[in-house]
Amino acid sequence: MNTLTTTAVTSIDLYQRWLSPLKGFRCAHAALYGGASCSAAIRDILVQQGVAGSGAAIAARLHTCRQAASHLAAAPLVTGGRVRGVCCCGPVPIPFRCG
């Protein structure tokens, strides 16, 4: 990995270790589909493709997360399952149930 990719991956690692646990919610993609969060998926993309070759794959993942956020915002809330979170794709509060 080159220096820029290493820096990006290290930044994501620090975010996942120190900031993500404090926020109290998951990204919309992980909340809807399960599996990896956007930060974990983007980290994997960076490790595999590097910063220079990863733009399209990262944009596609964030687009899918925005679609998941829209789907969750439109879905009826489950009784007792209302959790307010903020989508990782922007500062728009969306209600969704964390699994």
HELIX and SHEET records of a PDB file:
HELIX    1   1 THR A    3  LEU A   14  1                                  12    
HELIX    2   2 TYR A   15  LEU A   19  3                                   5    
HELIX    3   3 SER A   20  LYS A   23  1                                   4    
HELIX    4   4 ALA A   28  TYR A   33  1                                   6    
HELIX    5   5 CYS A   38  GLN A   49  1                                  12    
HELIX    6   6 GLY A   55  ALA A   74  1                                  20    
SHEET    1   A 2 VAL A  83  VAL A  86  0                                        
SHEET    2   A 2 PRO A  93  PHE A  96 -1                                        
END                                                                             
